[in-house]
Amino acid sequence: MTTDLSTKYDLKVPRYTSYPTAPHFHDGVDGTTYGDWLSALDPATGLSLYFHIPFCDSMCWFCGCYTKIVKQYKPVSDYLDVVLKEIDLVAAHLPGRFTAHHLHWGGGSPTMLTGDDWMRILDRIRARFDIAPTAEVAVELDPRTATEDYVKALSAAGVNRASIGVQDFHPEVQAAINRIQPYDMTAQVVGWLRAHGIDHVNMDLLYGLPHQTTERVIDMVDQAVSLKPARVALFGYAHVPWMKSHQKLINEADLPGVRARFDQFAAASARLVDHGYLRVGLDHYALPDDGLADALAKGVLHRNFQGYTADTAPVMLGFGASSIGQVPQGYIQNLSPLKTYREHVEAGKLPIARGFALRPEDVLRGAVIERVMCDLAVDLAAIAEAHGAAPDTFTAELEALKPLAEDGIVTLDGPRVTVTETGRPFVRLVAATFDTYLASGQGRHSQAV
C-alpha cells in the first residue's frame, strides 16, 4: 500500500451502513407510514431487535453517538418505562407473533441499566416476541462502570456477546479523549465475562485519535489481542465537530494527518492479521472460528447500523430515542429529543422522526453496495439480473471506476468488480461510485480512511 493514494483519495464519503444513508432520511416517512409497513410484514419473517440507551455518566470527547450525561438513575429508569411502552406499541402493529434472532443494546451506554431493569426489559421482550434458542443477545459494555455483579446480571438475562469499547490503552491518548480506562480495568471485565459464561467478546479500537502514533497503535493492538477477543473492530476516529460540539474539546493540532491515519490503519490491520485474525470487510477482524468469519466464507455477511454482522434477519426493529430500524419497505428513525419521544409513545403514536421509502433502484444499488462493502467484490450483471434490471444498468459506474483500476484499487473483469488488497482501505470510495444520492449529501461524512 502507498500513502500517496491516501492523499489523492482524501475524500469524505459515507460508511454505508445503509443505502440510502441516514442524511437522506426525511420527515415524509412518519409513524403512520411505519405502522402500515409493520402491519404488512409476514410473521414468518425473522427479526433483529435494537435497543438504544442514550445515557452515560460522563462524555467521551470522541463520541459520535446520541447520548445524554446523567448523574442519577431516575431519568434512566423513567426512559426505560417509555421503551417498554414502545415495545408494546410496535408489537400491537404487527400481524402476529414474530421470532427475534438477534438482539443488540447500544448507546450511550447500556451499562447504565441496573440488573433489575435488564430483567424488566427482557421480560417485556419475551412477552411480545419469541426469542430463537440460537439468538445472539449482544450488549455494548463500558468497563469503567461494570462490576462483577452486573456481569452476573447480564448473564442471567441471557446476554451471550459483549462488545467492549477500548479505543486506545495509552494514558496520553485516553486523557486527550476524556476516557480513562487502563488495560487492567478492561482485562478484569473480560475475565468476569468469561467466568460467567459470556464467551463471545468483541473489542472496538480507534485510530486517528489525538497523540496516536503508528507505534502506539501497534502496541494497542498487541494489548487488545492479549485478551483474545473473538472480533475486533478497527474504526477511524471521525472528527465532525460541526455535528458533535463536544468534539471541539479535542485539540485538532493533536490529531494525526491523512498520511499518519493511513499508516496507523495499515499497521494495525497487518498486526491483527499477524495475530491470526481474518480481515472482514473494511474494518472488522475475526478469529477463524467466529461466526463473522463463517458468514464471510459463506458469502452471507451483511452490514447494518451496528457494522458488519452475521445476522441475516431482513427486518430490524429499533427501540428508543434516535434508534434506526429497517423493514423491506424502507428505513425509519425514532425521534431523538427525549421529551418528544416520550410524548409520542405515551400518546400511543409510533415515535418516528423521519425515514426513507425504498424504490426498486434503491434496493438494487443497496445490494451492490452491500456486496462491495462485505465481499470486496461484486458481479454487477448477476445482481442486475436478480433485480430485473437491464444488463447495462451500471455502464456509467464501470467507466467511473477506471481511474481507480489504474491506481490498483480495483480490478475490472467485464461486469465483475474486485477490490484489491491495496484498495481495501478505499472500499468506501468504490461503494460511493454506485451512490446516486452522494452529491446531495457531500460535506456531511467522515474521511474515507
C-alpha positions as CSV (number, residue, x, y, z in Angstrom):
1,M,0.0,0.0,0.0
2,T,1.1,3.5,-0.6
3,T,0.3,6.6,1.3
4,D,0.3,8.6,-2.0
5,L,-3.2,7.1,-2.6
6,S,-4.3,8.2,0.9
7,T,-3.5,11.8,-0.1
8,K,-5.0,11.5,-3.6
9,Y,-8.3,10.0,-2.3
10,D,-8.7,12.0,0.9
11,L,-12.4,12.4,0.4
12,K,-15.4,12.4,2.7
13,V,-17.8,9.5,1.9
14,P,-20.4,7.6,3.9
15,R,-19.7,4.5,5.9
16,Y,-22.6,2.7,4.1
17,T,-24.3,1.1,7.0
18,S,-27.5,1.7,4.9
19,Y,-28.4,2.8,1.4
20,P,-29.5,5.5,1.0
21,T,-27.6,6.8,4.0
22,A,-29.1,8.5,7.0
23,P,-28.6,12.1,5.9
24,H,-31.1,11.4,3.1
25,F,-33.9,10.3,5.5
26,H,-36.8,12.8,5.6
27,D,-40.0,13.6,7.5
28,G,-42.2,12.4,4.7
29,V,-41.9,9.0,6.4
30,D,-43.7,9.1,9.8
31,G,-45.4,7.0,12.4
32,T,-48.4,6.3,10.1
33,T,-46.1,5.1,7.4
34,Y,-44.2,2.8,9.8
35,G,-47.5,1.4,11.2
36,D,-48.5,0.5,7.7
37,W,-45.1,-1.1,7.0
38,L,-45.3,-3.1,10.2
39,S,-48.8,-4.4,9.6
40,A,-47.7,-5.7,6.1
41,L,-44.9,-7.9,7.5
42,D,-45.1,-11.7,7.3
43,P,-44.9,-13.3,10.8
44,A,-42.6,-15.9,9.4
45,T,-40.0,-13.2,8.8
46,G,-37.1,-13.2,11.2
47,L,-36.5,-10.1,13.3
48,S,-33.5,-8.4,14.7
49,L,-34.2,-6.0,17.7
50,Y,-32.1,-3.0,18.6
51,F,-32.5,-1.0,21.8
52,H,-30.8,2.4,22.3
53,I,-29.9,3.5,25.8
54,P,-28.9,7.2,25.3
55,F,-27.2,7.8,28.7
56,C,-23.7,8.0,30.0
57,D,-22.2,9.2,33.3
58,S,-19.5,11.2,31.5
59,M,-18.9,12.4,28.0
60,C,-16.2,10.8,25.9
61,W,-15.0,13.6,23.6
62,F,-14.5,11.4,20.6
63,C,-18.1,10.1,20.7
64,G,-20.3,10.4,17.7
65,C,-23.4,8.7,19.3
66,Y,-26.6,10.2,20.5
67,T,-26.3,10.3,24.3
68,K,-27.0,12.4,27.4
69,I,-25.0,12.7,30.6
70,V,-26.9,11.9,33.8
71,K,-25.7,11.8,37.4
72,Q,-28.7,10.0,38.9
73,Y,-30.6,6.9,37.9
74,K,-34.2,8.2,37.8
75,P,-34.0,9.6,34.2
76,V,-32.7,6.2,33.0
77,S,-35.5,4.2,34.8
78,D,-38.1,6.6,33.5
79,Y,-36.8,6.3,30.0
80,L,-36.9,2.5,30.2
81,D,-40.6,2.8,31.2
82,V,-41.2,4.5,27.8
83,V,-39.2,2.0,25.9
84,L,-41.3,-0.8,27.4
85,K,-44.4,1.0,26.2
86,E,-42.8,1.4,22.7
87,I,-42.3,-2.4,22.6
88,D,-46.0,-2.8,23.3
89,L,-46.9,-0.2,20.7
90,V,-44.8,-1.8,17.9
91,A,-46.0,-5.3,18.7
92,A,-49.6,-4.1,18.5
93,H,-49.0,-3.1,14.9
94,L,-47.5,-6.5,13.9
95,P,-49.9,-9.1,12.3
96,G,-49.0,-11.9,14.6
97,R,-46.1,-13.1,16.9
98,F,-42.6,-12.8,15.5
99,T,-39.4,-14.5,16.4
100,A,-36.2,-12.5,17.2
101,H,-32.9,-14.0,16.1
102,H,-30.7,-11.1,17.2
103,L,-30.9,-8.6,20.0
104,H,-28.5,-5.7,20.5
105,W,-28.2,-3.0,23.1
106,G,-26.3,0.1,22.2
107,G,-25.9,3.7,23.4
108,G,-24.8,5.8,25.1
109,S,-24.0,3.0,27.5
110,P,-26.4,0.1,28.2
111,T,-24.2,-0.4,31.2
112,M,-26.3,2.4,32.8
113,L,-29.2,-0.1,33.3
114,T,-29.4,-1.9,36.6
115,G,-29.7,-5.7,36.8
116,D,-33.4,-5.4,37.7
117,D,-34.1,-3.2,34.7
118,W,-32.3,-5.7,32.5
119,M,-34.8,-8.3,33.6
120,R,-37.6,-5.9,33.1
121,I,-36.8,-5.3,29.5
122,L,-36.1,-8.9,28.8
123,D,-39.4,-9.9,30.4
124,R,-41.3,-7.4,28.2
125,I,-39.5,-8.6,25.0
126,R,-40.4,-12.2,25.8
127,A,-44.0,-11.2,26.4
128,R,-44.3,-9.7,22.9
129,F,-41.8,-11.8,20.8
130,D,-40.4,-15.3,20.7
131,I,-36.6,-15.4,21.1
132,A,-34.9,-18.1,19.0
133,P,-32.9,-20.6,21.0
134,T,-29.9,-19.7,19.0
135,A,-30.4,-16.0,19.2
136,E,-27.4,-13.7,19.7
137,V,-28.0,-11.4,22.6
138,A,-25.4,-8.7,22.5
139,V,-24.6,-5.6,24.6
140,E,-22.1,-2.8,24.3
141,L,-20.2,-2.7,27.6
142,D,-18.3,0.1,29.3
143,P,-15.6,-1.4,31.6
144,R,-15.4,1.8,33.6
145,T,-18.8,1.3,35.2
146,A,-19.2,-2.5,35.0
147,T,-19.0,-4.7,38.2
148,E,-18.9,-8.4,38.5
149,D,-22.4,-8.4,39.9
150,Y,-23.5,-6.5,36.9
151,V,-21.9,-9.1,34.6
152,K,-23.7,-11.8,36.5
153,A,-27.0,-10.0,35.8
154,L,-26.2,-9.8,32.1
155,S,-25.5,-13.5,32.0
156,A,-28.8,-14.2,33.9
157,A,-30.6,-12.1,31.4
158,G,-29.3,-14.2,28.5
159,V,-26.6,-12.0,27.1
160,N,-24.1,-14.1,25.2
161,R,-21.9,-11.5,23.5
162,A,-20.4,-8.3,24.8
163,S,-18.7,-5.6,22.8
164,I,-16.2,-3.6,24.8
165,G,-15.2,-0.1,23.8
166,V,-11.4,0.2,24.3
167,Q,-10.5,3.0,21.8
168,D,-6.8,3.1,23.0
169,F,-4.9,1.9,26.0
170,H,-2.2,4.7,26.1
171,P,-2.7,7.1,29.1
172,E,-1.9,10.3,27.0
173,V,-4.5,9.3,24.3
174,Q,-7.1,8.4,26.9
175,A,-6.6,11.8,28.7
176,A,-7.0,13.6,25.3
177,I,-10.4,12.0,24.7
178,N,-11.6,12.1,28.3
179,R,-11.9,8.3,28.7
180,I,-9.6,6.9,31.4
181,Q,-9.7,3.2,31.1
182,P,-6.5,1.3,32.0
183,Y,-5.6,-2.0,30.4
184,D,-6.0,-3.8,33.8
185,M,-9.6,-2.5,34.1
186,T,-10.5,-3.9,30.7
187,A,-8.8,-7.2,31.4
188,Q,-10.7,-7.6,34.6
189,V,-14.0,-7.1,32.9
190,V,-13.1,-9.6,30.2
191,G,-12.3,-12.1,32.9
192,W,-15.6,-11.6,34.6
193,L,-17.5,-12.0,31.3
194,R,-15.8,-15.4,30.6
195,A,-16.2,-16.5,34.2
196,H,-19.9,-16.0,33.9
197,G,-20.4,-17.7,30.5
198,I,-20.3,-14.7,28.2
199,D,-17.6,-16.2,26.0
200,H,-18.1,-14.1,22.9
201,V,-16.2,-10.8,23.4
202,N,-15.7,-8.1,20.8
203,M,-13.4,-5.1,21.1
204,D,-13.7,-1.7,19.4
205,L,-10.4,0.1,18.7
206,L,-9.8,3.5,17.2
207,Y,-7.1,5.0,15.1
208,G,-6.7,8.7,14.2
209,L,-7.1,9.8,17.8
210,P,-5.1,12.7,19.3
211,H,-1.5,11.7,20.2
212,Q,-1.7,8.4,18.5
213,T,1.3,7.2,16.5
214,T,1.9,4.1,14.4
215,E,3.9,2.6,17.2
216,R,1.3,3.3,19.8
217,V,-1.4,1.8,17.6
218,I,0.6,-1.4,17.1
219,D,1.0,-1.6,20.9
220,M,-2.7,-1.0,21.3
221,V,-3.4,-4.0,19.1
222,D,-1.0,-6.2,20.9
223,Q,-2.6,-5.4,24.2
224,A,-6.1,-5.9,22.9
225,V,-5.2,-9.3,21.3
226,S,-3.6,-10.5,24.6
227,L,-7.2,-10.6,25.9
228,K,-8.3,-12.9,23.0
229,P,-11.4,-11.1,21.7
230,A,-13.3,-13.1,19.1
231,R,-13.8,-9.9,17.0
232,V,-12.0,-6.6,16.7
233,A,-13.5,-3.5,15.0
234,L,-10.8,-1.0,13.9
235,F,-12.5,2.3,13.3
236,G,-11.1,5.6,12.1
237,Y,-12.0,8.4,14.5
238,A,-14.5,10.7,12.7
239,H,-13.8,14.3,13.7
240,V,-17.1,16.1,13.0
241,P,-17.3,19.0,15.5
242,W,-19.9,20.7,13.3
243,M,-22.2,17.7,14.2
244,K,-20.9,16.8,17.7
245,S,-20.0,20.0,19.5
246,H,-18.2,18.2,22.4
247,Q,-15.5,17.1,19.8
248,K,-14.4,20.8,19.9
249,L,-12.8,19.8,23.2
250,I,-10.2,17.8,21.2
251,N,-7.3,19.8,20.1
252,E,-7.2,19.5,16.3
253,A,-3.4,20.1,16.4
254,D,-3.0,16.8,18.2
255,L,-4.8,14.8,15.5
256,P,-2.8,12.8,13.0
257,G,-2.9,13.9,9.4
258,V,-4.1,12.0,6.4
259,R,-0.9,10.0,5.8
260,A,-0.5,9.2,9.5
261,R,-4.0,7.9,9.7
262,F,-3.4,5.7,6.7
263,D,-0.2,4.4,8.2
264,Q,-1.9,3.7,11.5
265,F,-4.7,1.7,9.8
266,A,-2.3,-0.3,7.7
267,A,0.0,-1.1,10.6
268,A,-2.9,-2.1,12.9
269,S,-4.5,-4.2,10.2
270,A,-1.3,-6.0,9.4
271,R,-0.7,-6.7,13.1
272,L,-4.1,-8.2,13.6
273,V,-3.6,-10.5,10.6
274,D,-0.2,-11.5,12.1
275,H,-2.0,-12.4,15.3
276,G,-4.3,-14.8,13.3
277,Y,-7.3,-12.7,12.7
278,L,-9.1,-12.7,9.4
279,R,-10.0,-9.4,7.7
280,V,-13.7,-8.9,7.4
281,G,-14.8,-6.2,5.0
282,L,-13.2,-2.8,5.6
283,D,-12.6,-2.6,9.4
284,H,-13.6,-5.8,11.2
285,Y,-11.4,-8.7,12.1
286,A,-12.4,-12.1,13.4
287,L,-10.9,-15.3,14.6
288,P,-11.4,-18.2,12.2
289,D,-13.9,-20.0,14.4
290,D,-16.1,-16.9,14.9
291,G,-19.5,-16.6,13.3
292,L,-18.4,-13.4,11.4
293,A,-15.6,-15.3,9.7
294,D,-18.0,-18.1,8.8
295,A,-20.5,-15.7,7.3
296,L,-17.8,-14.1,5.2
297,A,-16.7,-17.5,3.9
298,K,-20.3,-18.5,3.0
299,G,-21.0,-15.2,1.3
300,V,-23.7,-14.2,3.7
301,L,-22.0,-11.4,5.5
302,H,-24.2,-8.3,6.0
303,R,-23.8,-4.7,7.0
304,N,-26.2,-2.7,9.1
305,F,-26.2,0.2,11.6
306,Q,-24.1,-1.9,14.0
307,G,-21.5,-2.5,11.3
308,Y,-20.7,-6.0,9.9
309,T,-22.9,-8.8,11.1
310,A,-23.7,-12.4,10.6
311,D,-27.4,-11.6,11.3
312,T,-29.5,-12.5,8.2
313,A,-32.8,-11.2,9.5
314,P,-34.4,-9.0,6.9
315,V,-36.2,-6.8,9.5
316,M,-34.5,-4.8,12.2
317,L,-36.8,-3.0,14.7
318,G,-35.3,-0.1,16.6
319,F,-36.5,0.9,20.0
320,G,-35.6,4.0,22.0
321,A,-34.8,7.6,21.2
322,S,-32.9,8.1,17.9
323,S,-32.8,4.4,17.1
324,I,-33.0,3.3,13.4
325,G,-34.9,0.4,12.0
326,Q,-35.2,-1.3,8.7
327,V,-38.0,-3.2,7.0
328,P,-38.3,-4.3,3.4
329,Q,-40.2,-1.2,2.5
330,G,-37.6,1.2,3.9
331,Y,-35.8,2.8,6.9
332,I,-37.2,4.6,9.9
333,Q,-35.6,6.6,12.7
334,N,-37.1,7.5,16.0
335,L,-37.3,11.0,17.4
336,S,-34.1,12.0,19.3
337,P,-35.3,14.6,21.8
338,L,-36.3,12.6,24.9
339,K,-39.3,14.8,25.7
340,T,-40.9,14.4,22.2
341,Y,-40.0,10.7,22.1
342,R,-41.8,10.2,25.4
343,E,-44.8,12.3,24.4
344,H,-45.4,10.4,21.2
345,V,-45.2,7.0,22.9
346,E,-47.4,8.0,25.8
347,A,-50.0,9.3,23.3
348,G,-50.0,5.9,21.6
349,K,-48.1,7.1,18.5
350,L,-45.1,5.5,16.9
351,P,-42.3,8.0,17.7
352,I,-40.9,8.3,14.1
353,A,-39.0,11.4,13.2
354,R,-38.0,10.5,9.6
355,G,-37.2,7.7,7.3
356,F,-36.9,6.6,3.7
357,A,-39.2,4.6,1.4
358,L,-37.1,2.4,-0.9
359,R,-37.6,2.4,-4.6
360,P,-36.6,-0.7,-6.7
361,E,-33.5,1.2,-7.8
362,D,-32.5,1.9,-4.2
363,V,-32.8,-1.8,-3.4
364,L,-30.7,-2.7,-6.4
365,R,-28.0,-0.2,-5.6
366,G,-28.1,-1.1,-1.9
367,A,-27.5,-4.7,-2.8
368,V,-24.4,-3.7,-5.0
369,I,-23.0,-1.5,-2.2
370,E,-23.5,-4.1,0.5
371,R,-21.6,-6.8,-1.6
372,V,-18.8,-4.3,-2.3
373,M,-18.6,-3.4,1.4
374,C,-18.8,-7.1,2.6
375,D,-17.2,-9.2,-0.1
376,L,-14.9,-6.6,-1.7
377,A,-16.3,-7.9,-5.0
378,V,-19.5,-7.8,-6.9
379,D,-20.9,-9.2,-10.1
380,L,-22.9,-6.4,-11.4
381,A,-24.6,-8.4,-14.2
382,A,-25.7,-11.1,-11.7
383,I,-27.2,-8.5,-9.3
384,A,-28.9,-6.6,-12.1
385,E,-30.5,-9.9,-13.4
386,A,-31.6,-10.8,-9.9
387,H,-33.4,-7.5,-9.5
388,G,-34.9,-7.5,-13.0
389,A,-32.7,-4.6,-14.2
390,A,-31.1,-4.2,-17.6
391,P,-27.6,-5.8,-18.1
392,D,-26.1,-2.4,-18.9
393,T,-27.5,-0.6,-15.8
394,F,-24.0,0.1,-14.4
395,T,-22.2,1.1,-17.6
396,A,-21.5,4.6,-16.3
397,E,-20.2,3.3,-13.0
398,L,-17.8,0.9,-14.6
399,E,-16.5,3.8,-16.6
400,A,-16.1,5.8,-13.4
401,L,-14.2,3.0,-11.8
402,K,-11.4,3.0,-14.5
403,P,-9.2,5.6,-12.7
404,L,-9.4,3.5,-9.5
405,A,-8.4,0.5,-11.6
406,E,-5.4,2.4,-13.0
407,D,-4.4,3.2,-9.4
408,G,-4.6,-0.5,-8.4
409,I,-7.6,0.0,-6.1
410,V,-9.9,-2.3,-8.1
411,T,-9.7,-4.8,-11.0
412,L,-12.4,-4.8,-13.7
413,D,-13.3,-8.0,-15.5
414,G,-16.4,-7.3,-17.6
415,P,-19.2,-6.7,-15.1
416,R,-17.2,-8.1,-12.2
417,V,-15.5,-5.5,-9.8
418,T,-13.0,-6.7,-7.3
419,V,-11.4,-4.5,-4.6
420,T,-7.7,-5.4,-4.3
421,E,-5.7,-5.6,-1.1
422,T,-4.2,-2.2,-1.9
423,G,-7.7,-0.9,-2.4
424,R,-9.2,-2.4,0.8
425,P,-8.8,0.9,2.8
426,F,-10.6,2.7,0.0
427,V,-13.6,0.3,-0.3
428,R,-16.0,3.1,0.7
429,L,-14.9,5.1,-2.3
430,V,-15.6,2.1,-4.6
431,A,-19.1,1.8,-3.0
432,A,-19.7,5.5,-3.4
433,T,-19.4,5.1,-7.2
434,F,-22.8,3.4,-7.1
435,D,-24.4,6.0,-4.8
436,T,-26.7,8.3,-6.8
437,Y,-27.5,10.4,-3.7
438,L,-24.0,11.2,-2.7
439,A,-23.7,14.6,-4.5
440,S,-26.6,16.0,-2.3
441,G,-25.0,14.8,0.9
442,Q,-21.4,15.8,0.5
443,G,-19.7,17.6,3.4
444,R,-21.7,15.5,6.0
445,H,-19.5,12.4,6.0
446,S,-16.2,11.3,7.5
447,Q,-12.8,10.7,5.9
448,A,-12.6,7.7,3.6
449,V,-9.5,6.4,5.5
